[in-house]
């Protein structure tokens, strides 16, 4: 006889995937702000060394913020570090000024 645990194995929790999903989300909220702050705190790793999916999520979120009329300073206030914003803007081909 199988136990319930054997029938439904627990899915591994991937914090990086949760972070990416929060950044890809179009909903603003506490979870998104926390994700931005977490991503912004990753400045100890050079941009190219961040996981590809995370860089995509950051670019997507910053692009969405820019499209909604936010300035660079407002994006930094939203939780990203200046270094992360600058790299994402370069990748997007946008002004870093």
Secondary structure as GFF3:
##gff-version 3
##sequence-region A 1 97
A	DSSP	alpha_helix	4	7	.	.	.	ID=ss1
A	DSSP	alpha_helix	15	24	.	.	.	ID=ss2
A	DSSP	alpha_helix	30	40	.	.	.	ID=ss3
A	DSSP	three_ten_helix	42	44	.	.	.	ID=ss4
A	DSSP	three_ten_helix	47	49	.	.	.	ID=ss5
A	DSSP	alpha_helix	52	67	.	.	.	ID=ss6
A	DSSP	alpha_helix	72	77	.	.	.	ID=ss7
A	DSSP	alpha_helix	82	92	.	.	.	ID=ss8
###
